[in-house]
Amino acid sequence: MGPSAATRSRTRTRVDRRSRSARAERRDARQELLRAAADVFAERGFRDASIDEVAERAGYSKGAVYWHFESKDDLFFTLVEEHVDRPTREMIELLEAAPAERDMAPEGSRRFAELLAGQREWLLLDHEYWSQAVRDPDLRRRYAKRRRELRAALGKALAARARTLGAGQIGIDPKRVATAIMALNIGLAQQALVDPRAVPDDLLGETIVLIYKGLLAHAEEPGAAGTPHA
């Protein structure tokens, strides 16, 4: 008996198009392609980077790229996740789990400075992608989904931090606070890339502390708890 229709369908949609030499060498194609793509995107920008150049730089066929990634967009998002989103998620997880005695303002500022210093090209590329996503509905949907997931994670961490500090409810939906903090983070990063002296390393942490103190004061006002506005 031959293969089922479902099996034949899966085979048709997942054909290994790597070059014969790449298959024979059993190299870690995905990681090599990501390394090559990181160089190409940094040199060319998102718009001008091409799958052909990524494949050539990595020493693989173009089909190998599409074996591991659905599109240039998918390849780029994988790299943004690694270079920009992963450090952000690590900071969010730390905020959620940190003990009450740990001051998170200096920690947040330190990691912000490290991100600016170590991932400058990727912050620029992320902004370039944003400018294209604003004009392209398909790119915009994926970009917006990514930001929603980060906002939800940060909102959850902010609520957990409030409980750790014994503050209870902060009087506003944590995801709304997360939206404001993420916008602040993006804005300061963009300003620092243009004029680093305008954004001292501790500015982000100081500003978040002021926001947080204001939220706690608001939560203590009569009838304020659970209100949907600041």
C-alpha positions as CSV (number, residue, x, y, z in Angstrom):
1,M,0.0,0.0,0.0
2,G,1.4,3.4,-0.9
3,P,1.5,6.5,1.3
4,S,-1.7,8.1,2.4
5,A,-2.9,11.4,0.8
6,A,-2.1,13.3,4.0
7,T,1.5,11.9,3.9
8,R,1.9,12.8,0.3
9,S,0.6,16.3,1.0
10,R,3.1,16.8,3.9
11,T,5.9,15.6,1.7
12,R,5.0,18.1,-1.1
13,T,4.9,21.0,1.4
14,R,8.2,20.2,3.2
15,V,10.8,19.3,0.6
16,D,14.4,19.6,1.6
17,R,15.8,22.1,-0.9
18,R,19.2,22.4,0.7
19,S,22.2,21.9,-1.6
20,R,23.6,18.4,-1.8
21,S,26.9,19.5,-0.2
22,A,25.1,21.2,2.7
23,R,23.1,18.0,3.4
24,A,26.2,15.9,3.2
25,E,28.1,18.0,5.6
26,R,25.2,18.1,8.1
27,R,26.0,21.6,9.0
28,D,23.8,23.6,11.4
29,A,22.2,25.4,8.5
30,R,19.7,27.4,10.5
31,Q,22.3,29.0,12.7
32,E,24.6,29.7,9.8
33,L,21.8,31.3,7.9
34,L,20.9,33.4,10.9
35,R,24.5,34.6,11.3
36,A,24.7,35.5,7.6
37,A,21.3,37.2,7.7
38,A,22.4,39.3,10.7
39,D,25.3,40.6,8.7
40,V,23.3,41.2,5.5
41,F,20.5,43.0,7.3
42,A,23.0,45.2,9.3
43,E,24.7,46.1,6.0
44,R,21.7,46.5,3.7
45,G,18.8,47.3,5.9
46,F,15.5,45.4,5.9
47,R,14.2,46.7,2.6
48,D,17.4,46.1,0.5
49,A,18.5,42.8,2.1
50,S,17.8,39.8,-0.1
51,I,17.3,36.1,0.4
52,D,19.8,35.4,-2.4
53,E,22.6,37.3,-0.6
54,V,21.8,35.7,2.7
55,A,22.1,32.2,1.1
56,E,25.3,33.1,-0.8
57,R,26.9,34.6,2.3
58,A,26.1,31.4,4.3
59,G,27.2,29.1,1.5
60,Y,23.8,27.5,1.0
61,S,21.2,27.4,-1.7
62,K,18.3,29.8,-1.7
63,G,16.0,26.9,-1.2
64,A,17.8,26.2,2.1
65,V,16.6,29.6,3.4
66,Y,13.0,28.7,2.6
67,W,13.5,25.3,4.2
68,H,14.1,27.0,7.5
69,F,12.2,30.3,7.1
70,E,8.9,31.1,5.3
71,S,10.0,34.5,4.0
72,K,12.4,37.3,4.5
73,D,10.0,38.7,7.0
74,D,10.1,35.5,9.0
75,L,13.9,35.5,8.9
76,F,14.0,39.1,10.1
77,F,11.6,38.5,12.9
78,T,13.6,35.6,14.2
79,L,16.6,37.8,14.4
80,V,14.7,40.6,16.1
81,E,13.5,38.1,18.7
82,E,17.1,37.1,19.4
83,H,18.7,40.5,19.5
84,V,15.9,42.8,20.8
85,D,13.0,40.9,22.2
86,R,14.9,38.3,24.2
87,P,16.8,40.8,26.3
88,T,13.5,42.6,26.9
89,R,11.8,39.3,28.0
90,E,14.7,38.5,30.3
91,M,14.2,41.9,32.0
92,I,10.5,41.4,32.3
93,E,11.0,37.9,33.9
94,L,13.5,39.4,36.3
95,L,11.0,42.2,37.3
96,E,8.3,39.6,37.9
97,A,10.5,37.4,40.1
98,A,12.7,39.9,41.9
99,P,12.4,40.0,45.7
100,A,11.0,43.2,47.3
101,E,14.4,44.3,48.6
102,R,15.9,44.4,45.1
103,D,15.8,47.9,43.6
104,M,14.8,47.3,39.9
105,A,15.2,50.9,38.7
106,P,19.1,50.7,38.5
107,E,18.8,47.2,37.0
108,G,16.4,48.5,34.3
109,S,18.6,51.4,33.5
110,R,21.7,49.2,33.3
111,R,20.1,46.7,30.9
112,F,18.7,49.6,28.8
113,A,22.2,51.0,28.4
114,E,23.6,47.5,27.5
115,L,20.9,47.1,24.9
116,L,21.8,50.5,23.3
117,A,25.5,49.7,23.4
118,G,25.3,46.1,22.1
119,Q,22.4,46.1,19.7
120,R,22.5,49.5,18.1
121,E,22.2,48.1,14.6
122,W,19.2,46.0,15.6
123,L,17.4,48.9,17.2
124,L,17.8,50.8,14.0
125,L,16.6,47.8,11.9
126,D,13.6,47.4,14.2
127,H,12.7,51.0,13.7
128,E,13.1,50.6,9.9
129,Y,10.8,47.6,10.0
130,W,8.2,49.6,12.0
131,S,8.2,52.3,9.4
132,Q,7.4,49.7,6.7
133,A,4.9,47.9,8.9
134,V,2.9,51.2,9.2
135,R,2.4,51.1,5.4
136,D,2.0,47.4,4.9
137,P,-1.1,45.7,6.5
138,D,0.5,42.2,6.5
139,L,3.7,43.4,8.2
140,R,1.7,45.6,10.5
141,R,-0.4,42.7,11.8
142,R,2.7,40.7,12.7
143,Y,4.5,43.6,14.2
144,A,1.4,44.5,16.3
145,K,1.0,40.9,17.5
146,R,4.7,40.9,18.7
147,R,4.2,44.1,20.6
148,R,0.9,42.9,22.2
149,E,2.7,39.8,23.5
150,L,5.4,41.9,25.0
151,R,2.9,44.3,26.6
152,A,0.9,41.5,28.1
153,A,4.1,40.0,29.6
154,L,5.2,43.3,31.0
155,G,1.7,44.1,32.4
156,K,1.7,40.7,34.2
157,A,5.1,41.5,35.6
158,L,4.1,44.9,36.8
159,A,1.1,43.5,38.6
160,A,3.3,40.8,40.2
161,R,5.8,43.4,41.3
162,A,3.1,45.5,42.9
163,R,2.0,42.5,44.9
164,T,5.6,41.7,45.9
165,L,6.0,45.2,47.2
166,G,2.7,44.9,49.2
167,A,1.0,47.6,47.1
168,G,-1.9,45.4,45.9
169,Q,-3.8,46.8,43.0
170,I,-2.2,49.8,41.2
171,G,-5.5,51.4,40.2
172,I,-5.1,51.0,36.4
173,D,-5.0,48.1,34.0
174,P,-1.3,46.9,34.1
175,K,-1.3,46.5,30.3
176,R,-2.1,50.2,29.9
177,V,1.0,51.0,32.1
178,A,3.0,48.6,30.0
179,T,2.0,50.4,26.9
180,A,3.3,53.7,28.3
181,I,6.5,52.2,29.6
182,M,7.2,50.5,26.3
183,A,6.6,53.7,24.4
184,L,8.9,55.5,26.8
185,N,11.6,52.9,26.2
186,I,11.3,53.1,22.4
187,G,11.4,56.9,22.5
188,L,14.4,57.1,24.7
189,A,16.2,54.5,22.6
190,Q,15.6,56.5,19.5
191,Q,16.7,59.7,21.1
192,A,19.9,58.1,22.5
193,L,20.8,56.8,19.1
194,V,20.8,60.4,17.8
195,D,22.1,62.2,20.8
196,P,23.4,59.9,23.5
197,R,24.2,62.8,25.9
198,A,20.5,63.6,26.1
199,V,19.7,60.2,27.6
200,P,21.7,59.5,30.7
201,D,21.9,55.8,31.7
202,D,19.7,56.3,34.7
203,L,17.0,58.3,33.0
204,L,14.7,55.3,32.1
205,G,14.9,53.9,35.7
206,E,14.2,57.3,37.3
207,T,11.2,58.0,35.0
208,I,9.7,54.6,35.7
209,V,10.0,55.1,39.4
210,L,8.2,58.4,39.1
211,I,5.4,56.7,37.1
212,Y,5.2,53.9,39.6
213,K,5.0,56.2,42.6
214,G,2.2,58.2,40.9
215,L,0.3,55.0,40.2
216,L,0.6,53.9,43.8
217,A,-0.5,57.3,45.1
218,H,-3.5,57.1,42.7
219,A,-4.4,53.7,43.9
220,E,-4.6,55.0,47.5
221,E,-7.2,57.7,46.5
222,P,-10.8,56.9,47.6
223,G,-12.6,55.0,44.9
224,A,-9.6,54.9,42.6
225,A,-8.8,51.2,42.8
226,G,-9.7,49.4,39.5
227,T,-10.5,52.6,37.6
228,P,-9.6,52.4,34.0
229,H,-7.8,55.8,33.8
230,A,-4.8,57.4,35.4
